Amino acid sequence: MHAALEHTYADDYLEIREQYRGVHLKAVWEAIERGELLLGGAMAKGPSPDC
């Protein structure tokens, strides 16, 4: 099975992302270890820090 997640960035993305990043990366590494995730990353340009 293949899946792609598409989303839009909230206006305050750069301010709030750190509060979720650690939990997100922990879940990602656990999925990799279980063999459930083979590839991850952005498929498009993210928001500019100047936004």
N, C-alpha and C positions, 0 to 999 in steps of 0.2 A: 504494500500500500504506500502511496505517496500523498503528501499533503503540503499545501502552502498556506501560510497564514498571511492575510492581508489586513492592514489596519491603517488608520490615520493617526497622526501625532496630535496630542492635546497642546494647547498654547503654552502650558507650563511644563512640558515634557522634560526639558533640561533641568528644571529645578526639582522635580519629584522622582526622577528615575533612580536615583541612588537608594531610596528607601526600599525599592523592590529588586534591585540588581543582584544582591547576594542570594536571595531566595530563588530567583530565576536561574542564576548560574548553578546553584546546587542541584536544582531539578534537571537542568540540562546535562550536567556531568553524570547524574544517576541514570538518566535515560541512555546515555552513551555506554555506560558500564553494563546495562542490561541488554545492549544491542538493539535498542529501539530507535535510536537516533544516529544516523550516519553522516548527516550534513546539516549545517545550520548557518545562518548568517543573513545579512541584508541582501535583498534582491534589487534594491533601488537606493537612490541617494536619500539620506535622512535629513532632518531639519538642520538648518545652519545655526550655529551658536549665536549668530548675529540677528536671528529672527526675533 
